[in-house]
Amino acid sequence: MKVLVLGSGGREHALVWKLAQSRQLSRLWVAPGNAGTALERLAASGNPVENIAIGADQIDALLDFAKASRPDLTVVGPDNPLALGVVDRFQAAGFRIWGPNQRAAQFEASKAFSQDFMERHGIPTARSGTFTDPAEAKRYCASLDGRCAVKADGLALGKGVLLATSVAEAERAVDEILVDKAFGQAGARLVIQELLEGMEISLHALCDGRTAKLFPTSQDHKRSHDGDTGLNTGGMGTYSPAPFLTDAELERVGEQILGPWLAGCAADGIDFRGLLYPGVMLTRNGPKVIEFNARFGDPEAQVYLPRLENDLVDLLIASVEGTLDRQTLRWSREACVCVVAASAGYPGPVHKGQEIVGLSAADALPGVKVFHAGTTVKDGRIVTNGGRVLGVTALGPDMASARTRAYEALSKVHFDGMHFRRDIGAKALAASH
């Protein structure tokens, strides 16, 4: 079969790498892809993956390509095409496509929508309010003693959340989003949540409209610098499994969140087929959802997909066709760690075009896979092309081994201005001692 993947980041490279392992594939395109996706080969034939020079949100051009090339399945990686309705457009043209439709994608595209949904359907979450008026927003911040998360309502590349621990910080965050328009139209409305305290984990569940299959735990590292300091980013690294829940506890947390979520979707007529990714805080008062995402996490996909033992094609088709209840997800017992190498200045403006060296040496290490994110080819050389550049990923028999392998691989890679966190997975190791 022929498959088209939309997107260009580390998550999409991981999806392409995993899909290419399926013996069912005869052709695999990625629009637009990156330098890493172009290096992948199909397991069935040895043929290369083909990058297509069409952006993931150029829906008219993508549809034209699909009509000419007739993919049997299209896989949507990032959030923006989902919010723009790419699934609805492809389905209307008769194409099978994996990902939630535009209405279902609102769980991520609008924090106000998802917060209202959680409150109506009894999903445990933070106290919150939704505002367009700065003065009202600041009064609400004051009622929380300034301890709050101030969030742009719309999509902001994972960066539209400002955390405050004082009234002055909270007021600055409100002004930054509502007055200064730091996140453009995404911040025309904002959601303010009480600041939840506890251990944060990432949950993922594959859904087909009726059934939700929960993944093992993982933990993302959002802040730019060690010790969870610095600015919020799209994610500086992750690992799986996270040791903060037993299998039984994970199942119970899943039931507390996914049970009412599925019932709420049925009650509201929302047909969610794709990947639901709730960020969850394990508080003293039980698990609480911080926010919903409607696609694989990035860099969570980079640690889940190496651990997944199923043929990904089978799972995605079951998700699209409503037959997920017939599938059993199988996971490697190995641990997986992904460390993100970012450009200088990230998550702010970055310089592009820095040559990356040492990729082959890193990839040659046992258990290691370097996933590309912000990379491209220039004059035959692989160069940086974004903020998050690489996701250096390693499997190991335990967390300490996987972590050691990932950092050893990263030590072989270099580009000017490269920075990364040195404490990815440290919480897991501390919890196990």
C-alpha positions as CSV (number, residue, x, y, z in Angstrom):
1,M,0.0,0.0,0.0
2,K,1.0,3.7,-0.5
3,V,1.1,6.0,2.5
4,L,1.4,9.8,2.7
5,V,2.6,11.4,6.0
6,L,2.1,15.2,6.7
7,G,4.7,17.2,8.6
8,S,8.4,17.9,9.0
9,G,9.4,17.6,12.6
10,G,10.9,14.9,14.9
11,R,7.4,13.4,15.5
12,E,7.0,12.9,11.7
13,H,10.4,11.4,11.3
14,A,9.6,8.9,14.0
15,L,6.2,8.1,12.3
16,V,8.0,7.7,8.9
17,W,10.7,5.5,10.5
18,K,8.1,3.2,12.1
19,L,5.7,3.1,9.1
20,A,8.7,2.2,6.8
21,Q,9.2,-1.0,8.9
22,S,5.8,-2.3,7.8
23,R,6.0,-5.0,5.1
24,Q,2.7,-3.7,3.7
25,L,4.2,-0.5,2.3
26,S,5.2,-0.2,-1.4
27,R,5.6,3.6,-1.3
28,L,5.9,6.3,1.4
29,W,5.8,10.0,0.8
30,V,6.2,12.8,3.4
31,A,5.1,16.4,2.9
32,P,7.4,18.2,3.4
33,G,9.6,16.0,5.5
34,N,13.2,16.8,6.5
35,A,16.8,15.6,5.9
36,G,16.2,12.6,8.1
37,T,13.0,11.3,6.5
38,A,14.7,11.4,3.1
39,L,17.3,8.9,4.4
40,E,14.8,6.2,5.4
41,R,14.2,3.1,3.4
42,L,11.1,0.8,3.1
43,A,11.7,-2.6,4.8
44,A,9.7,-4.4,2.1
45,S,11.6,-3.1,-0.9
46,G,14.6,-1.0,0.1
47,N,13.1,1.9,-1.8
48,P,13.7,5.4,-0.3
49,V,11.1,7.5,1.4
50,E,10.2,10.4,-0.8
51,N,10.0,14.0,0.5
52,I,7.4,16.1,-1.3
53,A,7.8,19.9,-1.3
54,I,4.4,20.7,0.0
55,G,3.8,22.2,3.4
56,A,1.7,20.3,5.9
57,D,-0.9,23.1,6.0
58,Q,-1.1,23.6,2.2
59,I,-4.3,21.6,2.1
60,D,-5.3,22.4,-1.5
61,A,-1.9,21.4,-2.8
62,L,-1.9,18.2,-0.6
63,L,-5.3,17.3,-2.1
64,D,-4.0,17.8,-5.6
65,F,-1.1,15.5,-4.8
66,A,-3.4,12.9,-3.3
67,K,-5.6,12.9,-6.4
68,A,-2.6,12.4,-8.6
69,S,-0.8,9.8,-6.4
70,R,-3.8,8.0,-4.7
71,P,-2.3,7.2,-1.3
72,D,-4.2,4.3,0.5
73,L,-3.7,6.1,3.8
74,T,-2.7,9.6,4.8
75,V,-1.2,10.2,8.3
76,V,-1.4,13.6,9.9
77,G,1.5,14.5,12.3
78,P,1.1,18.1,13.5
79,D,-1.7,20.0,15.1
80,N,-2.2,22.9,12.6
81,P,-3.5,20.9,9.6
82,L,-6.0,19.1,11.9
83,A,-7.3,22.5,13.1
84,L,-7.6,23.6,9.5
85,G,-9.8,20.6,8.7
86,V,-7.4,18.5,6.5
87,V,-9.2,15.3,7.6
88,D,-12.6,16.6,6.6
89,R,-11.3,17.8,3.2
90,F,-9.5,14.4,2.5
91,Q,-12.5,12.4,3.6
92,A,-14.9,14.5,1.4
93,A,-12.6,13.7,-1.5
94,G,-12.8,9.9,-0.7
95,F,-9.4,9.4,0.9
96,R,-8.7,7.4,4.0
97,I,-6.9,9.7,6.5
98,W,-5.8,9.2,10.1
99,G,-6.3,12.0,12.6
100,P,-9.3,13.7,14.3
101,N,-11.7,15.8,12.1
102,Q,-11.9,19.6,12.6
103,R,-14.5,19.5,15.3
104,A,-12.7,16.8,17.3
105,A,-9.4,18.6,16.8
106,Q,-10.8,21.5,18.9
107,F,-9.6,19.6,22.0
108,E,-6.2,21.0,21.2
109,A,-7.1,23.9,18.9
110,S,-9.1,25.7,21.6
111,K,-8.1,25.4,25.3
112,A,-11.4,27.1,26.2
113,F,-13.4,24.4,24.3
114,S,-11.5,21.6,26.1
115,Q,-11.8,23.2,29.5
116,D,-15.5,23.7,29.1
117,F,-15.8,20.0,27.9
118,M,-13.9,18.7,31.0
119,E,-16.0,20.8,33.4
120,R,-19.3,19.6,31.8
121,H,-18.3,16.0,31.7
122,G,-16.7,15.6,35.1
123,I,-13.1,15.1,33.9
124,P,-10.7,16.1,36.8
125,T,-9.0,19.3,35.9
126,A,-7.8,22.6,37.3
127,R,-10.1,25.5,38.4
128,S,-10.1,28.0,35.5
129,G,-11.6,30.9,33.7
130,T,-11.7,32.2,30.1
131,F,-11.1,35.8,29.3
132,T,-10.8,38.4,26.5
133,D,-10.7,41.5,28.9
134,P,-7.3,42.1,30.5
135,A,-8.8,43.7,33.7
136,E,-11.1,40.7,34.3
137,A,-8.2,38.3,33.6
138,K,-6.0,40.1,36.2
139,R,-8.8,40.0,38.8
140,Y,-9.0,36.3,38.3
141,C,-5.2,35.9,38.6
142,A,-5.4,37.9,41.9
143,S,-8.1,35.5,43.2
144,L,-5.5,32.7,42.7
145,D,-2.8,34.8,44.5
146,G,-1.0,34.9,41.1
147,R,-0.2,31.2,41.2
148,C,-1.6,30.3,37.8
149,A,-1.0,29.1,34.2
150,V,-1.9,31.8,31.6
151,K,-2.6,30.1,28.3
152,A,-3.3,31.4,24.8
153,D,-6.6,29.8,23.7
154,G,-5.3,28.7,20.2
155,L,-2.4,26.9,18.8
156,A,1.0,28.5,19.5
157,L,3.6,25.7,18.7
158,G,3.5,24.4,22.2
159,K,4.8,27.7,23.6
160,G,1.6,29.6,24.4
161,V,1.7,28.9,28.2
162,L,3.2,31.3,30.7
163,L,3.5,30.1,34.3
164,A,3.2,32.6,37.2
165,T,3.9,32.3,40.9
166,S,3.0,35.9,41.8
167,V,0.4,38.5,41.0
168,A,3.0,40.7,39.2
169,E,4.1,37.7,37.0
170,A,0.5,36.8,36.2
171,E,-0.4,40.3,35.2
172,R,2.7,40.5,33.0
173,A,1.6,37.2,31.3
174,V,-1.9,38.5,30.7
175,D,-0.5,41.7,29.1
176,E,2.0,39.7,27.0
177,I,-0.8,37.5,25.5
178,L,-3.9,39.8,25.4
179,V,-2.3,43.3,25.0
180,D,1.1,42.7,23.3
181,K,-0.3,39.8,21.2
182,A,2.9,37.7,21.7
183,F,1.1,34.7,20.2
184,G,-0.9,36.6,17.6
185,Q,-4.5,35.5,17.0
186,A,-3.9,32.4,19.1
187,G,-4.0,34.7,22.1
188,A,-7.1,36.7,21.2
189,R,-8.7,34.8,24.2
190,L,-6.9,33.3,27.1
191,V,-7.5,30.5,29.7
192,I,-6.2,31.0,33.2
193,Q,-5.8,27.8,35.3
194,E,-4.9,27.5,38.9
195,L,-1.3,26.2,39.1
196,L,-1.4,22.5,39.8
197,E,1.4,21.0,41.9
198,G,2.7,17.5,41.6
199,M,4.4,15.3,39.1
200,E,3.5,15.9,35.4
201,I,3.2,13.0,33.0
202,S,2.2,12.6,29.4
203,L,-0.6,10.1,28.6
204,H,-1.4,8.9,25.1
205,A,-4.4,6.9,23.9
206,L,-5.2,5.7,20.4
207,C,-8.9,6.2,19.7
208,D,-11.4,5.1,17.1
209,G,-14.6,7.0,18.1
210,R,-15.7,4.3,20.6
211,T,-12.6,2.6,22.0
212,A,-9.4,4.2,23.5
213,K,-6.2,2.1,23.9
214,L,-3.9,3.6,26.6
215,F,-0.2,3.8,26.0
216,P,2.5,3.3,28.8
217,T,3.5,6.5,30.6
218,S,6.1,9.0,29.5
219,Q,7.4,12.3,30.8
220,D,8.2,15.4,28.8
221,H,10.6,18.2,29.8
222,K,9.1,21.5,28.7
223,R,11.5,24.1,30.2
224,S,14.5,25.0,28.1
225,H,17.2,24.5,30.8
226,D,18.2,22.0,33.4
227,G,16.2,21.7,36.6
228,D,13.0,22.8,34.8
229,T,14.2,26.4,34.6
230,G,14.0,28.8,31.6
231,L,11.2,29.3,29.1
232,N,8.6,26.8,28.0
233,T,9.4,25.0,24.8
234,G,7.8,22.4,22.6
235,G,9.7,19.8,24.6
236,M,13.5,19.3,25.3
237,G,13.4,15.6,25.8
238,T,11.4,12.7,27.1
239,Y,11.5,9.2,28.3
240,S,9.2,6.1,28.7
241,P,8.1,4.5,30.9
242,A,7.8,7.0,33.7
243,P,8.1,5.3,37.1
244,F,5.4,7.4,38.9
245,L,2.5,5.0,38.3
246,T,2.2,1.3,38.5
247,D,0.4,-0.5,35.7
248,A,-2.7,-0.8,37.9
249,E,-2.5,3.0,38.8
250,L,-2.1,3.9,35.1
251,E,-5.2,1.9,34.3
252,R,-7.1,3.6,37.0
253,V,-6.0,7.1,35.9
254,G,-6.9,6.1,32.4
255,E,-10.4,5.2,33.5
256,Q,-10.8,8.4,35.5
257,I,-9.9,10.5,32.4
258,L,-10.8,8.4,29.3
259,G,-14.0,7.0,30.7
260,P,-15.8,10.3,31.1
261,W,-14.0,11.7,28.0
262,L,-15.4,8.9,25.8
263,A,-18.9,9.3,27.4
264,G,-18.7,13.1,26.8
265,C,-17.7,12.7,23.2
266,A,-20.7,10.3,22.6
267,A,-23.0,12.8,24.4
268,D,-21.8,15.7,22.4
269,G,-21.7,13.9,19.0
270,I,-17.9,14.2,18.7
271,D,-16.3,11.4,16.6
272,F,-12.7,11.4,17.7
273,R,-10.5,9.0,15.6
274,G,-6.8,9.6,16.2
275,L,-4.4,10.1,19.1
276,L,-5.6,11.8,22.3
277,Y,-2.7,13.2,24.4
278,P,-3.7,14.5,27.8
279,G,-1.1,16.2,29.9
280,V,-1.8,15.1,33.4
281,M,-0.6,16.4,36.8
282,L,-0.5,13.8,39.6
283,T,-1.7,16.0,42.5
284,R,-2.3,15.2,46.2
285,N,-6.0,15.2,45.2
286,G,-5.6,12.7,42.4
287,P,-4.8,13.1,38.7
288,K,-5.9,16.2,36.9
289,V,-5.8,17.1,33.2
290,I,-3.8,20.2,32.4
291,E,-4.7,20.2,28.7
292,F,-5.6,18.0,25.8
293,N,-3.6,17.5,22.6
294,A,-5.1,15.8,19.5
295,R,-2.0,14.2,18.0
296,F,1.2,12.4,19.0
297,G,3.4,14.4,21.4
298,D,6.7,15.7,20.1
299,P,9.1,14.4,21.5
300,E,6.9,11.7,23.1
301,A,6.4,10.0,19.7
302,Q,10.2,9.5,19.6
303,V,10.1,7.3,22.7
304,Y,6.8,5.5,22.1
305,L,7.3,4.4,18.6
306,P,10.7,2.6,19.2
307,R,9.0,0.7,22.1
308,L,5.9,-0.2,20.0
309,E,6.0,-3.7,18.7
310,N,2.9,-3.7,16.5
311,D,2.8,-2.8,12.8
312,L,1.8,0.8,13.0
313,V,-0.1,0.6,9.8
314,D,-2.5,-1.9,11.3
315,L,-3.2,0.3,14.3
316,L,-3.8,3.5,12.3
317,I,-6.2,1.7,10.0
318,A,-8.1,0.2,12.9
319,S,-8.3,3.7,14.4
320,V,-9.8,5.1,11.2
321,E,-12.2,2.2,10.6
322,G,-13.5,1.8,14.2
323,T,-12.0,-1.7,14.8
324,L,-9.5,-0.8,17.5
325,D,-11.2,-3.2,20.0
326,R,-9.7,-6.1,17.9
327,Q,-6.2,-4.8,18.4
328,T,-3.8,-5.4,21.3
329,L,-1.0,-2.9,21.8
330,R,2.3,-4.6,22.4
331,W,5.3,-2.8,24.0
332,S,8.9,-3.6,24.5
333,R,10.0,-3.9,28.1
334,E,13.0,-1.7,27.3
335,A,13.2,1.9,28.4
336,C,13.6,4.7,25.9
337,V,15.2,8.2,26.3
338,C,15.1,11.1,23.8
339,V,17.3,14.2,24.3
340,V,16.5,17.2,22.0
341,A,19.5,19.1,20.5
342,A,18.3,22.7,19.9
343,S,19.6,25.7,18.1
344,A,21.1,28.7,20.1
345,G,18.3,31.0,21.2
346,Y,15.5,28.4,21.1
347,P,12.6,28.9,22.0
348,G,13.2,32.4,20.7
349,P,14.5,33.4,17.2
350,V,17.3,31.1,15.9
351,H,19.9,31.1,13.2
352,K,19.5,28.4,10.6
353,G,22.0,26.8,8.2
354,Q,24.6,25.5,10.7
355,E,26.3,22.3,9.4
356,I,25.6,19.2,11.6
357,V,28.4,16.7,12.0
358,G,28.7,13.3,13.6
359,L,25.2,12.0,12.7
360,S,26.5,8.7,11.2
361,A,28.7,8.0,14.3
362,A,25.8,8.6,16.6
363,D,23.3,6.5,14.6
364,A,25.8,3.6,14.5
365,L,25.8,3.1,18.3
366,P,23.7,0.1,19.5
367,G,20.1,0.9,20.4
368,V,20.4,4.5,19.1
369,K,18.2,6.3,16.5
370,V,18.7,10.0,15.7
371,F,15.4,11.6,14.7
372,H,15.6,14.8,12.7
373,A,13.4,17.7,13.3
374,G,14.7,21.1,12.1
375,T,17.0,19.9,9.4
376,T,17.4,20.3,5.7
377,V,20.0,19.6,3.0
378,K,22.1,22.4,1.6
379,D,24.9,21.9,-1.0
380,G,24.9,18.2,-0.1
381,R,25.4,18.9,3.7
382,I,22.8,18.4,6.4
383,V,22.2,21.8,8.2
384,T,20.0,23.2,10.9
385,N,16.6,24.5,9.8
386,G,14.7,25.3,13.0
387,G,14.7,25.5,16.8
388,R,14.5,21.9,17.8
389,V,17.0,20.2,15.5
390,L,17.4,16.6,16.5
391,G,15.9,14.0,18.9
392,V,18.8,11.7,19.9
393,T,17.0,8.6,21.1
394,A,18.2,5.3,22.7
395,L,16.7,2.1,23.9
396,G,18.2,0.2,26.8
397,P,17.4,-2.6,29.2
398,D,16.7,-0.1,31.9
399,M,16.4,3.7,32.2
400,A,20.0,4.3,33.3
401,S,21.3,2.3,30.3
402,A,19.0,4.1,27.8
403,R,20.0,7.5,29.2
404,T,23.7,6.7,29.1
405,R,23.4,5.6,25.5
406,A,21.4,8.7,24.5
407,Y,24.0,11.1,26.0
408,E,26.9,9.1,24.5
409,A,25.3,9.4,21.1
410,L,24.7,13.1,21.6
411,S,28.4,13.6,22.4
412,K,29.2,12.6,18.9
413,V,27.0,15.2,17.3
414,H,27.9,18.9,16.9
415,F,26.6,22.1,15.3
416,D,27.4,25.7,16.2
417,G,25.2,26.9,19.0
418,M,23.9,23.4,19.9
419,H,22.3,23.3,23.3
420,F,20.5,20.5,25.2
421,R,19.4,19.6,28.7
422,R,21.6,17.3,30.7
423,D,18.9,16.1,33.1
424,I,16.5,14.2,30.8
425,G,15.4,11.1,32.7
426,A,17.0,12.3,36.0
427,K,13.6,12.2,37.8
428,A,13.1,8.6,36.8
429,L,16.5,7.6,38.2
430,A,15.9,9.6,41.4
431,A,12.5,7.9,41.9
432,S,14.0,4.4,41.5
433,H,16.6,4.9,44.3
